[in-house]
Amino acid sequence: MADNNKEILTNAAGIPVPSNTVSKSVGKQGPLLLEDYTLLEKMAHFNRERIPERVVHAIGSGAYGTFTVTDDITQYTKAKLFSEVGKETEIFARFSTVAKSKGGSDIYRDLRGFAVKFYTEDGNWDMVGNNTPIFFMRDPMKFMDFIRSQKEHPKEHWRHDQMWWDFWSLTPESIHQVLWLMGDRGAPMGWRHMNGYGSHTFSLINDENERIWVKFHFITDQGNKFFTDEQWRKMQGIEPRWAAKDLYNAIEEGNYPSWTMKIQTMSDEQAQNFQWNPFDLTKVWPHADFPLQKVGKFELNRNPENYFAEVEQAAFSPGNVVPGISWSPDRMLQARIMSYADAHRHRLSVNYDTIPVNKPHATKANDPYRDGLMRTDDNKGGRINYNPSHEGYPQPDKRAEEPPYHASGMAARIELDTEDHYAQARMYYDMLNNDEKERLYNNIAGSLGKCSEQVIKDQMQLFRNVYPELADKVEKAISNTEPPKPEPKPATV
């Protein structure tokens, strides 16, 4: 007899379950019965518990919080979340590694994903970036091959240093990002101690329908901290989910992490005269020329109640921009607008945006989409499902219209200018102090030193194009690196 003070266990249809521990059988020794619906449903659901993992950013953590405007930028944008100083907007943030599959460590050397969903009155704005302001390439045609070079070998099925250095050594525009990754920023001490960047160039649109180009920055208020290679390798064996625990425990203890949001802005005239292509993802906008302007602060103050429902099923897309915020001709961004939503439809179903963590919280979605796998709401009820119609149907909003920007040229596969790939990498290298440089040499040597002579030779040429000193120091570090130890032999009994 059930205890009236306890909840009754039911199946998904709400029907009470007779037992959750014993199957129905023909006697004590006999076979199980096909009519044991409770067992069949439990097994069938278990067989489908694991949805496809993210192709990239599979390992991650998330939390809810609040974004607060501290400085007025209404001269640049009509986006409602920035409409007045002091305004607060609910957010959900997810941090992640990039290359490894689920089950791996969240502190190894890698780029970090940095995604924030702003639940605004005009719908959700998804700021989907990384913890670096640049990337390895600027044309999306190379992206799939790059990710494959970071994953497991197709035959041996483990990750090889040879694979990623092979790709980088033949991709000269990657050199700027390679130096970031192999430096201190490549192994941040958890999610709380790293910056976030929109990375791409976006645009802001104001009430006068004027467009200005923009870069988004999220500066950690906890300070940038990192693991040395020795530290993170050791920590992986002790607690491979160190970053997840660090974020979760900090929030539970009331030590709420926060980030200060800043922007850089560039007029169209400045863009036309900029030294580099302003929409090239392998380049930054120097702060001396385009100073950071403070906008607001976000704080994470609530952990999810259920990891799968709220973190694993969280879906971000650069296509989700609200009136007052828009895109740019950045090639990588243009591809991501389609790619992210398409990946979510494969992983979570065509109705992924009806999952609670992905639904708008400050307004109601009134979209034209119907039916499809995993439709769990009222499917728009009896409302007409076509347009135009003499019956009532939602109408577009002029406020969402954007000003045009000029684009011209022949339709062809046009390589971006083969401009200098090394000037900004040189600028970054010059910013490092002697200790940071020494760690950079050793970090590179420990990985590149495992590769073939041809890959080392080609990569050294890229380093030499940045600075001869950089190549010389890395070569010296490789020569001082101990060769890999032989595989341990199994113990004999």
C-alpha positions in Angstrom: 0.0 0.0 0.0 1.3 3.4 -1.0 2.3 5.9 1.6 0.0 8.9 1.1 2.8 11.3 2.0 4.9 10.0 -0.9 4.7 10.6 -4.6 3.3 7.8 -6.7 5.6 6.4 -9.4 3.9 6.3 -12.8 4.7 5.7 -16.4 4.9 8.5 -18.9 1.1 8.3 -19.4 0.6 8.9 -15.7 -0.5 5.3 -14.9 0.8 4.0 -11.6 3.7 1.5 -11.9 3.3 -1.7 -9.9 7.0 -2.3 -9.4 10.2 -0.6 -10.5 12.5 -3.4 -9.5 10.9 -6.8 -10.4 9.9 -8.0 -13.8 6.8 -10.1 -14.5 7.7 -13.8 -15.1 6.1 -17.2 -15.4 6.8 -18.4 -12.0 10.1 -18.0 -10.2 12.2 -20.0 -12.8 10.2 -19.1 -15.9 10.7 -16.7 -18.8 9.5 -13.1 -18.8 6.2 -12.0 -20.3 5.8 -9.8 -23.3 2.8 -8.2 -21.5 5.1 -6.6 -18.9 4.6 -3.1 -20.4 6.3 -1.4 -17.5 9.6 -3.3 -18.3 9.2 -2.8 -22.0 8.7 0.9 -21.7 11.6 1.3 -19.3 13.9 -0.6 -21.6 12.7 1.2 -24.7 13.2 4.6 -23.2 16.7 3.7 -21.8 17.7 2.5 -25.3 17.0 6.0 -26.6 18.3 8.1 -23.6 21.4 9.2 -25.4 20.7 11.7 -28.2 23.4 12.4 -30.8 26.1 14.5 -29.2 27.2 17.8 -30.5 29.6 17.5 -33.4 31.7 20.1 -31.6 31.3 21.6 -28.1 30.1 18.3 -26.8 31.5 18.8 -23.2 30.0 21.7 -21.4 28.4 23.4 -18.4 25.6 25.9 -18.1 23.8 28.3 -15.7 21.2 31.0 -15.6 21.7 34.6 -14.6 21.0 38.2 -15.3 22.4 40.8 -17.7 22.3 44.4 -16.5 22.9 47.5 -18.6 25.4 49.9 -17.0 26.2 52.2 -19.9 24.0 53.8 -22.6 24.6 52.6 -26.2 21.2 53.6 -27.6 22.9 55.8 -30.2 24.1 52.5 -31.8 21.1 50.1 -31.3 17.4 50.0 -30.9 17.6 46.5 -29.3 15.2 46.6 -26.3 17.6 44.8 -23.9 19.9 47.9 -24.1 17.0 50.5 -24.0 18.0 52.0 -20.6 20.7 51.9 -18.0 19.7 49.5 -15.2 17.6 47.3 -17.3 17.8 43.6 -16.5 17.4 40.6 -18.9 17.4 36.9 -18.0 20.1 34.9 -19.6 21.3 31.3 -19.9 25.0 30.7 -20.6 26.8 27.5 -21.7 30.6 27.0 -21.7 32.2 24.2 -23.5 35.3 22.6 -25.0 35.5 22.2 -28.8 37.2 19.1 -30.0 36.8 16.2 -27.6 33.7 13.9 -27.5 31.5 13.5 -24.4 33.3 11.6 -21.6 36.5 13.6 -22.1 38.0 16.2 -19.8 36.8 19.8 -19.6 40.3 21.3 -18.7 42.6 20.0 -21.5 44.2 22.4 -24.0 41.6 23.5 -26.5 39.4 26.5 -27.5 36.4 27.1 -25.3 32.9 27.8 -26.5 31.2 30.8 -24.8 27.5 31.0 -25.6 24.9 33.3 -24.0 21.1 33.3 -24.6 19.5 36.6 -23.8 15.7 36.2 -23.2 14.7 39.6 -24.5 11.2 41.2 -25.1 11.9 40.8 -28.8 12.7 37.1 -28.6 16.0 35.3 -27.9 19.4 36.8 -28.9 22.0 34.1 -29.0 25.6 35.3 -28.7 27.5 32.2 -29.8 31.3 32.8 -29.5 34.5 31.4 -28.1 37.1 32.4 -25.5 39.3 33.9 -28.2 38.5 36.9 -30.5 39.8 35.0 -33.6 39.7 31.6 -35.2 41.8 29.2 -37.3 40.2 30.1 -40.6 38.0 32.6 -42.4 36.3 30.5 -45.0 33.7 27.9 -43.9 34.7 25.5 -46.6 37.7 24.5 -44.4 35.8 24.2 -41.2 34.6 20.6 -41.5 38.2 19.4 -42.4 39.6 21.3 -39.5 37.2 19.7 -37.0 38.1 16.2 -38.4 41.7 17.0 -37.8 40.9 17.6 -34.2 38.9 14.4 -33.8 39.9 10.7 -33.7 41.9 9.1 -36.5 39.5 7.3 -38.8 41.4 4.0 -38.5 43.1 4.0 -35.1 40.3 6.0 -33.4 42.4 8.1 -31.1 43.5 11.8 -31.4 46.9 12.4 -33.0 49.0 15.6 -32.5 50.1 14.9 -36.1 46.6 15.4 -37.4 46.0 18.9 -36.2 49.5 20.1 -36.8 49.3 18.6 -40.3 46.2 20.8 -41.0 47.6 23.9 -39.3 51.0 23.7 -41.1 49.2 23.9 -44.5 46.8 26.7 -43.3 48.9 29.8 -42.9 46.0 32.0 -41.8 45.7 29.7 -38.6 49.0 31.0 -37.2 47.4 33.8 -35.1 45.0 31.4 -33.4 47.6 28.7 -33.0 49.7 31.1 -30.8 46.6 31.9 -28.7 45.8 28.2 -28.3 49.3 27.1 -27.4 49.8 30.0 -25.0 48.3 30.4 -21.5 44.8 31.2 -22.8 44.5 27.7 -24.3 44.1 26.1 -20.9 41.9 28.3 -18.8 41.4 27.5 -15.1 37.8 26.6 -15.5 34.9 28.5 -17.1 34.9 31.3 -14.6 38.5 32.5 -15.4 38.2 33.1 -19.1 36.9 35.9 -21.4 34.3 35.4 -24.0 34.1 37.0 -27.5 31.5 37.2 -30.2 34.6 36.8 -32.4 32.8 37.6 -35.6 32.0 41.1 -36.8 28.3 41.8 -36.2 26.3 45.0 -36.7 24.1 47.3 -34.6 21.1 49.2 -36.0 19.6 52.2 -34.3 16.2 53.9 -34.4 17.3 56.0 -37.4 17.9 52.7 -39.2 21.7 53.4 -39.3 24.0 50.4 -39.2 27.4 50.3 -37.5 29.8 47.3 -37.3 30.5 45.8 -33.9 32.6 43.3 -32.0 31.3 41.9 -28.6 33.7 41.2 -25.7 32.9 39.6 -22.3 35.7 40.2 -19.8 35.8 37.9 -16.8 35.6 39.8 -13.5 37.3 36.9 -11.8 40.5 37.6 -13.8 42.1 35.4 -16.4 43.7 32.3 -14.8 45.2 29.2 -16.4 46.6 25.8 -15.8 50.2 25.0 -16.9 50.5 21.9 -19.1 51.8 19.9 -16.2 48.9 21.0 -13.9 46.0 20.3 -16.3 47.5 16.9 -17.3 47.7 15.9 -13.7 44.3 17.3 -12.8 42.7 15.3 -15.6 43.6 12.1 -13.8 42.1 13.4 -10.5 39.0 15.3 -11.7 38.4 15.5 -15.4 35.3 17.6 -14.9 37.1 20.2 -12.8 35.6 23.1 -14.7 32.1 21.8 -14.3 32.5 21.4 -10.5 34.2 24.8 -10.1 31.3 26.6 -11.8 28.6 24.6 -10.1 30.0 24.9 -6.6 30.8 28.6 -6.9 27.1 29.3 -7.7 25.8 27.0 -5.0 28.0 28.8 -2.5 26.8 32.2 -3.6 30.1 33.2 -5.2 28.4 34.3 -8.4 30.7 34.7 -11.4 30.3 37.7 -13.6 31.6 39.2 -16.8 31.7 42.8 -18.1 30.3 43.2 -21.6 32.1 45.7 -23.8 31.9 46.5 -27.5 34.1 47.9 -30.3 32.4 49.8 -33.0 33.5 50.7 -36.6 31.7 52.9 -39.1 31.3 51.7 -42.7 33.8 54.4 -43.8 36.4 53.1 -41.3 35.7 49.6 -42.6 36.5 50.6 -46.1 39.8 52.1 -45.0 40.8 49.4 -42.4 44.3 47.9 -42.8 42.8 44.4 -42.8 39.5 42.9 -44.0 37.2 43.9 -41.0 35.1 40.7 -41.6 38.1 38.3 -41.5 37.7 36.0 -38.5 41.5 35.5 -38.2 42.0 39.2 -37.4 41.2 41.5 -34.5 40.5 45.2 -34.4 43.3 46.8 -32.4 42.0 48.4 -29.2 44.2 51.5 -29.8 42.2 52.2 -33.0 38.8 50.9 -31.8 38.6 51.3 -28.0 36.5 49.1 -25.9 33.3 50.7 -24.7 31.5 49.4 -21.6 27.9 48.2 -22.0 26.9 46.1 -19.0 27.5 43.1 -16.8 26.1 39.6 -16.6 26.1 37.4 -13.5 25.4 33.7 -13.2 23.4 33.0 -10.1 21.3 29.8 -10.6 22.3 26.3 -11.5 20.1 24.2 -13.7 17.8 21.7 -12.0 18.4 19.0 -14.6 21.6 18.8 -16.7 20.1 17.0 -19.7 16.9 19.1 -19.9 18.7 22.5 -19.6 22.3 22.1 -20.6 22.5 19.1 -22.9 19.3 20.3 -24.8 20.3 24.0 -24.8 20.5 25.1 -28.5 22.2 28.3 -29.5 22.3 29.8 -33.0 24.0 32.9 -34.5 20.8 33.2 -36.6 19.0 34.3 -33.5 19.4 38.1 -33.6 16.8 40.6 -32.4 15.8 43.9 -33.9 18.8 46.3 -33.4 21.4 43.5 -33.7 22.4 41.9 -37.0 25.1 40.1 -39.0 27.9 41.1 -41.3 29.5 39.7 -44.5 31.9 37.6 -42.4 32.0 34.3 -44.3 32.3 32.1 -41.3 29.3 33.9 -39.6 27.2 33.6 -42.8 27.7 29.8 -42.8 27.1 29.5 -39.1 23.7 31.2 -39.4 22.5 28.1 -41.3 24.7 25.4 -39.8 23.9 25.7 -36.1 20.1 25.5 -36.5 20.5 22.6 -38.9 22.6 20.7 -36.4 20.0 21.3 -33.7 17.3 19.9 -35.9 19.3 16.7 -36.4 20.2 16.4 -32.8 17.0 17.5 -31.0 14.3 17.4 -33.7 12.8 20.0 -35.9 11.0 21.4 -32.8 14.1 22.0 -30.7 13.1 25.6 -30.1 10.0 24.5 -28.1 12.2 22.9 -25.4 11.8 25.1 -22.3 15.4 26.2 -22.1 15.3 27.3 -25.8 11.9 29.0 -25.7 11.7 32.8 -25.4 11.0 33.7 -21.7 10.2 37.4 -22.0 7.8 37.1 -24.9 5.7 34.4 -26.7 6.8 32.7 -29.9 4.2 33.2 -32.7 5.9 31.3 -35.5 4.5 29.7 -38.7 6.0 26.3 -37.9 3.7 23.2 -37.4 3.8 19.5 -36.8 7.1 17.6 -36.9 8.9 15.2 -34.5 8.6 16.0 -30.8 5.8 18.6 -31.0 4.7 18.9 -27.4 2.7 22.1 -27.3 -0.7 22.8 -28.7 0.7 23.0 -32.3 -1.0 26.4 -32.7 -4.4 24.9 -32.1 -7.0 25.6 -34.8 -5.3 28.6 -36.2 -5.1 28.7 -40.0 -1.7 27.2 -41.1 -1.3 29.2 -44.3 -0.8 32.8 -45.4 -2.2 35.0 -46.9 -5.7 34.3 -45.6 -8.9 36.3 -44.9 -8.8 34.7 -41.5 -6.6 36.0 -38.7 -2.9 35.4 -39.1 0.1 37.1 -37.3 1.6 39.9 -39.3 5.2 41.0 -39.8 6.7 43.8 -37.8 8.3 46.7 -39.6 10.7 47.2 -36.7 12.5 44.0 -37.7 13.5 45.5 -41.1 17.2 46.3 -41.6 18.9 49.0 -43.7 20.7 47.6 -46.8 24.4 47.4 -47.1 26.3 47.5 -50.4 27.4 44.2 -52.0 28.7 43.7 -55.6 31.0 41.5 -57.6 31.1 38.4 -59.8 29.6 35.2 -58.5 32.6 32.9 -58.2 34.7 31.0 -55.7 36.9 34.0 -54.7 39.7 33.5 -52.3 40.0 36.2 -49.7 43.0 38.4 -50.2 46.3 36.6 -49.6 47.2 39.4 -47.3 49.8 39.2 -44.5 48.8 36.4 -42.1 51.7 37.2 -39.8 51.4 40.8 -38.7 48.7 40.3 -36.1 50.4 37.1 -34.9 53.5 39.1 -34.5 51.6 41.8 -32.5 50.2 39.1 -30.2 53.7 37.5 -29.7 55.1 41.0 -28.8 52.5 41.3 -26.0 53.8 38.2 -24.2 56.3 38.5 -21.4 59.3 36.3 -21.1 57.6 33.7 -18.9 54.6 33.5 -21.2 56.8 33.0 -24.2 58.8 30.3 -22.4 55.5 28.4 -21.7 54.4 28.9 -25.3 57.6 27.3 -26.6 57.3 24.3 -24.3 53.6 23.8 -24.9 54.2 23.8 -28.7 57.2 21.5 -28.4 55.4 18.9 -26.3 52.8 18.5 -29.1 54.5 19.4 -32.3 57.5 17.3 -31.4 55.5 14.2 -31.8 54.8 14.9 -35.5 56.5 13.9 -38.8 59.6 15.8 -40.0 57.6 17.3 -42.9 54.9 18.7 -40.7 57.5 20.1 -38.3 59.3 21.7 -41.1 56.2 23.3 -42.6 55.0 24.6 -39.3 58.4 26.0 -38.4 58.3 28.0 -41.6 55.1 29.6 -40.4 56.6 30.3 -37.0 59.7 31.8 -38.8 57.4 34.1 -40.8 56.1 35.5 -37.5 59.6 35.8 -36.0 62.8 33.8 -36.5 63.2 33.8 -32.8 59.9 32.0 -32.3 61.0 29.2 -34.6 64.4 28.9 -33.1 63.0 28.8 -29.5 60.5 26.1 -30.5 63.2 24.0 -32.2 65.3 24.2 -29.1 62.4 23.2 -26.9 61.7 20.2 -29.1 65.3 19.1 -28.9 65.1 19.3 -25.1 61.8 17.4 -24.9 62.1 13.8 -23.8 61.1 11.3 -26.5 57.8 9.5 -25.8 58.2 6.6 -23.4 57.4 3.1 -24.7 54.0 1.6 -24.0 53.9 -0.1 -20.6 53.9 -3.9 -20.7 51.1 -5.8 -19.0 52.0 -7.2 -15.7 52.6 -11.0 -15.6 51.1 -13.2 -13.0 
